[in-house]
Amino acid sequence: MYFVYLIVSKDKNRTISYVGYTNNIKKRLSLHNNSKGAKFTKGRTWKLAYYKKYDKKNIAMKEEYRLKKNYKLRNELKRKL
C-alpha cells in the first residue's frame, strides 16, 4: 500500500505545502517534523492536509507528480484546513 500526501505549514502570513509519497504515512510525517524528511521541509511544523491510498508504487508516483504540478488543486486542499 502506498500513499500520496499533502502536508502544510504556516510560514509567517502564508501557508506552504509539500507533496510526497510513502508506504508509511505516520513515520513519514514524523520524519518531516523532526527535520529528517526532505530538505524543503526541514525546520517547520507540518500537518497532514490530504492523503490518498494506492495499491501500486508506480501509480502512486504518477499521482504524486500530478498533484505536485497542480497548484490549483493544492490550494483548494490547503484552504480546507
N, C-alpha and C positions, 0 to 999 in steps of 0.2 A: 504494500500500500504506500502510495506517495501523495504528498500534499503540496499544493501551490498556495502560498500565503502572502498576505499583505500586512505589514506592520507599520505603525505610525508613531511619531514622536513630535512633541511640541518643541519648537525652536524659536524662542523669543515670541514674535507675534504671528508665526505661521506654523502650519503642520506639514511635516515632511514624511515621505513614505519610502518603503523599501519592499521589493518583491523578490521572493525566492522560492525554492522547492526543497523538500526534505522528506525523509521517511519517518521522522520523529519530531513532531511539532513542538512538544513541551521542551525537549532538550535543545532544539534549535533556538527557540525564543530565549531560553536561559543563557545560551552562548552569546546571543546578541546583547542581552542586558548585562553580561559580565565582561564585555569588550573582547570576546573571543570569537565573535562571528565575523562577518565581512568587514573590511576596513572602513567602509562608509558608515557602518552602524556603531562604531566604537565611541564610547563616551556619552551615550544617550540612553534614556529610558524608553523602551519600546512597549507598545501594546498591540496585541493581535486584533486586527480590524476585519479580516476576511480570510477564509481558507476553503479549499475545495479538494476533495479526495479523488485520486485516480488509481487505477489498477496497474498501469504500466508506467515505467520511468520515462520512456521516450515521449509519451503523450503528455505527462506532467511537464517535461522540459519545454515542449512546444507551447503549452498553455502559459507557462511562466513567461516565455518570450513575448507572447501576445499581450499579456497583462502589463509587462514592463513597458511596452511601446504604446499602450492605450491609455494615455493620460486622462482622457475624458472619463473613462470608467474608474480609474484610480481615484480621481477627485470625487466622484459620486460615492464611492465606498468610504472615503475619508470623512465625508460630510455626515455619514450615518452615525458616527461616534458621538 
